[in-house]
Amino acid sequence: MLRVASAFVSSRAVAEEVVQEAWLGMLKGLASFEWFDESVGLPVSVGTGATFQTPPLSRQSTYYYVASNACGEDTSAAVHVTPVPSRTHAVKH
């Protein structure tokens, strides 16, 4: 990116500022995520971020997320989670 910016500005210092501003703009434009336990009623926020670790589950559960970007556009979807039983290994003495 620095090489490209350098082709359009008068000094390396200015090119470095251009690159920094470009990165900041890109990071601000990334979606923010909020996770919920329900899609209607009074959903409770259970997490934020692009990933979400569920609490221990004993049955299939559904979580919902809302992703918002810097332009104010929201996207939402349901994520169905099916727990997989953990394997235990017997140790013989």
Order of alpha helices (4+ residues) and beta strands (2+ residues): alpha-alpha-beta-beta-beta-beta
